[in-house]
Structure formats: C-alpha cells, structure tokens
Amino acid sequence: MAEHEDISRNAIKILKRPFKRLAFYFKHGLSSGMSASGEWLIYNAQRFSPYKFRAYQPMPWIGLKTRKRDESTRQRWRAIEQNLGIDAGTALDIGSNLGYFVLRLAEQGFYSIGIDMAYGNVKIAQYAQRKAGIENAAFSVMAVTPDNIEILPAVDVVVFFSVWHHWIAAYGLESALRMLSITWRKTRHVMFFETGEDTEIQRFGITGKPADWVRSQLALTCTDATIRVIGEFDRGAHQKIRHTRTLF
C-alpha cells in the first residue's frame, strides 16, 4: 500500500511540474534565469502586438518587422554608415530601442553598447544578438537621469535618437542641456543626434524652423563641435500627422 502511495505521489509531482513552472513565470516574470524563454516570448508578443510603433526598429536578424518605421530606420543607418569617419572603435546607443543600430555597428566591427529603459526592448535585442551570433555587443536596462549620466562610458561613437526631448519633459530644459553637454563630453569622435522637433514646437512655441532651434542648442552645449545636417527623415510614428526629424 505504501509503495502504491509513493508511486501516486511521484506521478502527481510529475504532472504538476509544468503548471508550477507556469505559475513561476506569472509570479516572477521573465527572470534572467529564464532569459532564453523570456526573450522568445517577448519577441513573439511584439510580433503580434497591435502597438508595434512602441518598439519601432526592424530586426532582420529574427524576421521582425514593425508597422511604420522600418524604412526610415534603415535610411538613418545608411546616413550613419556614410558619416562614421572611422572603421572601428566603441559605440553607445542611448535609448537603443530594439538595438538595430547597436547590432549594425557591431557588424561593422565596433564594440557596441545599447541602453534602454524598457526591459522588453532589451530582451528582444539580446535575442536577436544571440540568433545573429554577434559577440561584440551588449545591452543593459537603464533609465538615464541627471544623477547617473556621469557613469556612462566615454566612447568613439554615440547614437542619440529621440531621447533628448523626453529629458526636457522629465527634467526641464536646463538639466537636459547639462545632460547633453555631458553626453558630448563622453563622445570621442562623432555623435549622431536627433530629437522630437514637433514636440519642441509645442513646448516652446517655436515659430521658426525647429531644426534651427535644435542646432542652436547643440552649438550652445557641444563646444568645439562641427555640427552638420546629414539627413531629414520621416518620423514614422503611428499618428496621422507626420513630421520629419533632422539628423545631425
């Protein structure tokens, strides 16, 4: 009788195992201990999400297409590639989204770091990196603030797209300018910069061309920089009203 009871208990334990694991997922989320499964689940959630504009970069390494920013992202990369000026080095993408520019730079021979405050974006980036077999890249979840910006590493290339206007909204123009100055100080060779120009029109009541105002702020904070426009690109957002943004 005791032997039959032991067999029954073991059978029940085996049957309960997958349900316990599922309960663990729900309770603890996609933890680092389950990173491979977690990345796959987040990736597939992104593929079928009706809100794909929130993570707007294409991921050709894993067959991920997004709704409206695929081509404009590729156009930006072509502009970056043509204006790097160096063949290799180190690179940092602040607000890296799914990591498209990080992985492209890594393919070019740069050791590239991507930071993004969205955990799901970083998990998809890591999933794509592993699928592509790209070793010279790293991703981290981080929200850059006035208190921690100094810990960012000094690198040869900085990609800084569609983040600065969020800093203005969160910390005010004065703090955002100081953070921009620190970012430039940590740039050894070139920084590629773009911000939400339509946002600046609304916030500051700019009557002239927004790109001219952005250039003036760059000139104010990025001392000794040579500032050039290397393209104007579709914002590619989900709204019906479309704006272009200037890539410096």
Rosetta blueprint (number, residue, H / E / L):
1 M L
2 A H
3 E H
4 H H
5 E H
6 D H
7 I H
8 S H
9 R H
10 N H
11 A H
12 I H
13 K H
14 I H
15 L H
16 K H
17 R H
18 P H
19 F H
20 K H
21 R H
22 L H
23 A H
24 F H
25 Y H
26 F H
27 K H
28 H H
29 G L
30 L L
31 S L
32 S H
33 G H
34 M H
35 S H
36 A H
37 S H
38 G H
39 E H
40 W H
41 L H
42 I H
43 Y H
44 N H
45 A H
46 Q H
47 R H
48 F L
49 S L
50 P L
51 Y L
52 K H
53 F H
54 R H
55 A L
56 Y L
57 Q L
58 P L
59 M E
60 P L
61 W L
62 I L
63 G L
64 L E
65 K L
66 T L
67 R L
68 K L
69 R L
70 D H
71 E H
72 S H
73 T H
74 R H
75 Q H
76 R H
77 W H
78 R H
79 A H
80 I H
81 E H
82 Q H
83 N L
84 L L
85 G L
86 I L
87 D L
88 A L
89 G L
90 T E
91 A E
92 L E
93 D E
94 I E
95 G L
96 S L
97 N L
98 L L
99 G L
100 Y H
101 F H
102 V H
103 L H
104 R H
105 L H
106 A H
107 E H
108 Q L
109 G L
110 F L
111 Y E
112 S E
113 I E
114 G E
115 I E
116 D E
117 M L
118 A L
119 Y H
120 G H
121 N H
122 V H
123 K H
124 I H
125 A H
126 Q H
127 Y H
128 A H
129 Q H
130 R H
131 K H
132 A H
133 G L
134 I L
135 E L
136 N L
137 A E
138 A E
139 F E
140 S E
141 V E
142 M L
143 A L
144 V L
145 T L
146 P L
147 D L
148 N L
149 I H
150 E H
151 I H
152 L L
153 P L
154 A L
155 V E
156 D E
157 V E
158 V E
159 V E
160 F E
161 F E
162 S L
163 V L
164 W H
165 H H
166 H H
167 W H
168 I H
169 A H
170 A H
171 Y H
172 G L
173 L H
174 E H
175 S H
176 A H
177 L H
178 R H
179 M H
180 L H
181 S H
182 I H
183 T H
184 W H
185 R H
186 K L
187 T E
188 R E
189 H E
190 V E
191 M E
192 F E
193 F E
194 E E
195 T L
196 G L
197 E H
198 D H
199 T H
200 E H
201 I H
202 Q H
203 R H
204 F H
205 G L
206 I L
207 T L
208 G L
209 K L
210 P H
211 A H
212 D H
213 W H
214 V H
215 R H
216 S H
217 Q H
218 L H
219 A H
220 L H
221 T H
222 C L
223 T L
224 D L
225 A L
226 T L
227 I L
228 R L
229 V L
230 I L
231 G E
232 E E
233 F E
234 D E
235 R L
236 G L
237 A L
238 H L
239 Q L
240 K L
241 I L
242 R L
243 H L
244 T E
245 R E
246 T E
247 L E
248 F L
